[in-house]
Amino acid sequence: METYDAIVIGAGHNGLVCAAYLLKAGYSVLLLEKRSVPGGAATTEEVMPNEAPGFKFNLCAIDHEFIFMGPVIEELELDKYGLEYLWCDPSVFCPHPDGKYFLAHKSLEKTCAEIARYSKRDAQKYREFINFWSHLMGAITPMFNAAPQHFLEIATKYNYERLYDVFATIGSRKKVFDFVRTLVTSPEDLLNEWFDTEIVKAPLARLAAEIGAPPSQKGTTSGLMMLAMRHNQGIARPRGGTGALTDALVKLVKSKGGVILTEQMVKEVIVDDRVAVGVRVAGGKEYRANKGVISNIDAQRLFLELVEPAALDSADPELRNRIERRIVNNNETILKIDCALSEVPRFEAYHHRDEYLIGTVLIADSMQQVEEAHTLANMGQIPDSNPSMYLDVPTVLDPSMAPEGKHTMWIEFFAPYQIAGAEGTGLQGTGWTDELKNKVADRVIDKLADYAPNIKNSIIARRVESPAELGERLGAYKGNYYHLDMTLDQMIFLRPLPEIANYKTPIKGLYLTGAGTHPGGSISGIPGRNCAKVFLRSQKSFLGML
Ligand SMILES: Cc1cc2nc3c(=O)[nH]c(=O)nc-3n(C[C@H](O)[C@H](O)[C@H](O)COP(=O)(O)OP(=O)(O)OC[C@H]3O[C@@H](n4cnc5c(N)ncnc54)[C@H](O)[C@@H]3O)c2cc1C
């Protein structure tokens, strides 16, 4: 039987990052991936080889921000394995129905000057708002890069600059109370408190809602730091697409002797006397791990599908019930549209400039529209009567992703996983069919055409993936690409549950990483790195006790 020091279930980017750190420390590692390619929600694939040969699509993640909050790229020297980032500046273009538009540059000053064309007050408030969130980001960065309950390690990461950020955020009695209020209120309430104009509120609300919740939801204001991130470290894309990050990690893992086996669906974690000793894959083959099994899939999938109930119950009799009932996955996920284009969408009524397409284009007419996009999806309704969307035309920044002179377009449209009233029909009983997903995609493109009238004639080929298909591809419950919701009650030392928030589980040698662990979903590699550190520490018995 093949034996490794560690086995990683799933080769998403976090599983790969975790494996890379273990390999660098001298451990042997096997990654088992259910799909035919590694990367999970971080792949770039030529998915329409017949209709659109040579066009490469980011099937999920495209815009990278969080990865720059941690040291993964530098520590793993990913540039040596071919990773190169292209920076997006401007970073956001949001046209409004009345002919106005929001354009965020990397420079805060330039962005404020754009806003001042419509409201001098909002321009000034925007500067203060971004400064607040920038300090808050600085203040919490040390917490991101350590196990969330490892207080000693977190404390040592606070240098002068980070302490200054803490002081700027909560350095007086009033600031502390305001800070608490800011965390527990909703993005909508906070934006109404700060700003007058929709031209600022709507794009901020739309980006905040990327967390997977409507702007009215209390406790989700952390999403409002998205624009501050774009002004600070910036937003970038790997040359060649998000898959280039995965490719670099795969090269690194293989160069260190790591083994990645694809089309290997893990069916069971083998537990012997409360210790994880290996896994069994579909078809029955077993692999042994003598130091640990690490799960890149979340606690619900791991414990409810892959671990024998008796094995978990004997380690912690209460955990099964808590995992089943306390961890929350709402009903909102993504209907994804990828198009091969003969030319870029042109925003003629907004004095089109190709620079609008370097970063993200948001169709967010108002906070109300963003609210409906999420609330309806949560309730099982498709918010397609007036679609809001997030789209990118990555080939403007990186022409290597399409044949010469041609382009690709990436559209993310929030949609319900389970359609209300359609239970038991369509794919996986969700109500989604090919006909329905294409009808919804047509409406999304119709809406975009209100702004960029040339779009319909420029589509060479299109691929639409319904929420049910996305869920099936990723293997995530309800297509949740963050593995579990990113609300305050499931973050930091509560993610996924307090007793398993430090990447360890009650089953000895069984570790958790991935988007379902601290600090959560998105492209960051931080859960992978943090988990690797905990694993390595556990190998040294004294420190492992900490
Ligand atoms: C449409 C879309 C757009 C997005 N856009 C962005 C973006 O622009 N920027 C950003 O930062 N984030 C974005 N995200 C979120 C981000 O992609 C994910 O949060 C992140 O990639 C999760 O990485 P992970 O490694 O933790 O998990 P995953 O990528 O989910 O990896 C888990 C891996 O485990 C495999 N697996 C599952 N079950 C098994 C099993 N039983 N046996 C073996 N293997 C298994 C899966 O196939 C997968 O490869 C987007 C997500 C989606 C869906």
The ligand as a Gaussian input file, in Angstrom:
#p B3LYP/6-31G(d) Opt

LIG

0 1
 C      -17.613000      31.802000     -10.172000
 C      -16.652000      32.122000      -9.065000
 C      -15.934000      33.294000      -9.103000
 C      -15.017000      33.601000      -8.098000
 N      -14.280000      34.750000      -8.208000
 C      -13.317000      35.003000      -7.301000
 C      -12.424000      36.084000      -7.514000
 O      -12.487000      36.791000      -8.524000
 N      -11.479000      36.316000      -6.567000
 C      -11.348000      35.524000      -5.457000
 O      -10.466000      35.794000      -4.634000
 N      -12.165000      34.462000      -5.248000
 C      -13.134000      34.177000      -6.151000
 N      -13.934000      33.076000      -6.000000
 C      -13.785000      32.257000      -4.776000
 C      -12.531000      31.370000      -4.812000
 O      -12.355000      30.850000      -6.099000
 C      -12.645000      30.206000      -3.816000
 O      -13.082000      30.671000      -2.558000
 C      -11.293000      29.506000      -3.631000
 O      -10.759000      29.144000      -4.886000
 C      -11.443000      28.279000      -2.752000
 O      -10.217000      27.583000      -2.762000
 P       -9.989000      26.267000      -1.898000
 O       -8.686000      25.695000      -2.288000
 O      -10.171000      26.569000      -0.458000
 O      -11.191000      25.289000      -2.283000
 P      -11.627000      24.677000      -3.691000
 O      -11.118000      25.480000      -4.797000
 O      -13.099000      24.453000      -3.587000
 O      -10.872000      23.268000      -3.737000
 C      -11.380000      22.083000      -3.189000
 C      -10.890000      20.953000      -4.080000
 O      -11.325000      19.703000      -3.538000
 C      -11.777000      18.888000      -4.607000
 N      -12.665000      17.876000      -4.010000
 C      -13.902000      18.070000      -3.484000
 N      -14.358000      16.918000      -2.955000
 C      -13.383000      15.989000      -3.137000
 C      -13.255000      14.614000      -2.799000
 N      -14.205000      13.948000      -2.118000
 N      -12.129000      13.953000      -3.169000
 C      -11.130000      14.609000      -3.825000
 N      -11.202000      15.903000      -4.167000
 C      -12.308000      16.603000      -3.816000
 C      -12.442000      19.854000      -5.542000
 O      -12.592000      19.337000      -6.846000
 C      -11.466000      21.024000      -5.478000
 O      -10.431000      20.886000      -6.412000
 C      -14.844000      32.729000      -6.996000
 C      -15.575000      31.541000      -6.958000
 C      -16.459000      31.227000      -7.982000
 C      -17.217000      29.929000      -7.936000

